Amino acid sequence: MLQTSTISDVRTRISAIRPAGTDVSILSMPCPAIAAAARPGNFVNIKVSAADQPLLRRPFCIHNVEGDTIDVMVKNVGRGTSLLCEASCGESLLVLGPLGNSFGTGTGDFDTALLVSGGIGTAPMRFLEKTLAAAEISFHHLVGGRSRADLLTSGLSNVSTATDDGSEGFHGNVVQLLEKHLAEQTAAGRVKVFACGPNPMLKALARFCRDRAIACELSLESVMGCGVGICYGCMVELSNADGQKESILLCREGPVIDGERFTA
């Protein structure tokens, strides 16, 4: 988790809203303190309404940072997210962040980054792409979805896609696309996978990478009422170094984890 001195609770206003796909919007908000401290993989917790309900904030990966402004990608799946997707420019929000840990982009142990995502799991990938590009690290996106409508690739570059129904790109799932990509790209050097998406996809991906000794980091999703480890609402079960099960608070020890911990 980030040091608490870097976390800010900011009242801001929505400066822009734009569609990114079916029932998906990108919201922009000026948050200078959060933007300055944010790293790819961090998230923010947003109070979506000035009313008492919904009571709990909603967590969103930081999709992008431009100067003092942060973007979040929101899929309309319930009451809280519908309030954000239906909001207007100028509406006031409370934004807490940046929260959680970040992707390990500066480890120096890889030559090529493969950014694997499914559905709304593309949310942290634009910020990650920009960070890798700034460090002159080679990258490639592998984006999957059930159909063409589920592919959220706006703002991304160097992208290959997969759909379960074959409506766009590779006909199959994104893990199968990764296998195909690795077989074809033999000169990529040391590879590291960074991924976000539905848990079944991430578990299959983690096992794929473990079996091939490929470094892999996953960004997991969970309900996070507070975002700082007080409410215990984001407890998830992972494997420890001995292969035993242990529970962690995802907001404090995640959302980014070593893929080895998600294979059991």
Protein Blocks (a to p, Z undefined) as FASTA:
>chain_A
ZZfklpccdddddfbdcdfbehiacdddddfklmmmpcehiacdddfbfbfbdfbdcddd
dfbdehjbccdddddfbfklmmmmmmcehiacdddddedjdddfknopafbdcdddehjl
lmmmmmmmmmmmmnopacddddddfblmlpcfehiahiadddfklpgcjeddfklmmmmm
mmmmmmnopadddddddfklmmmmmmmmmmnopacddddddddfkonopnopmcccdddf
kopacdddfklmmmbdcfklmmZZ
